[in-house]
Amino acid sequence: MAIRTIAQLKAWFRRGKYPTEEQFADWLDSYVHKEESIIPVIQVEGASGAAQQKYVASEGHELERQTLN
């Protein structure tokens, strides 16, 4: 089973088409289900760069000071 492009998936499921069992399985594998509790960071746009940014305590304290005033 493989992850397929949206164009490929649409081609399999056009009106009058009969997707195979394997194509249906590939369709399911191509999406993240809402009930999955963990989504890999690599699938979230911009998350890998954001996750690697370092928290700077002084910047956090300054932001807190600005927010409270």
Contacts in CASP RR format, 6 or more apart in sequence:
PFRMAT RR
TARGET T0000
AUTHOR 0000-0000-0000
METHOD contacts of the structure
MODEL  1
MAIRTIAQLKAWFRRGKYPTEEQFADWLDSYVHKEESIIPVIQVEGASGA
AQQKYVASEGHELERQTLN
1 22 0 8 1.000
1 25 0 8 1.000
1 26 0 8 1.000
1 29 0 8 1.000
2 26 0 8 1.000
2 29 0 8 1.000
3 26 0 8 1.000
3 29 0 8 1.000
3 30 0 8 1.000
4 26 0 8 1.000
4 27 0 8 1.000
4 30 0 8 1.000
9 26 0 8 1.000
9 27 0 8 1.000
9 30 0 8 1.000
11 17 0 8 1.000
12 19 0 8 1.000
12 23 0 8 1.000
12 27 0 8 1.000
13 19 0 8 1.000
13 27 0 8 1.000
19 27 0 8 1.000
32 39 0 8 1.000
32 43 0 8 1.000
41 47 0 8 1.000
41 48 0 8 1.000
41 51 0 8 1.000
42 48 0 8 1.000
END
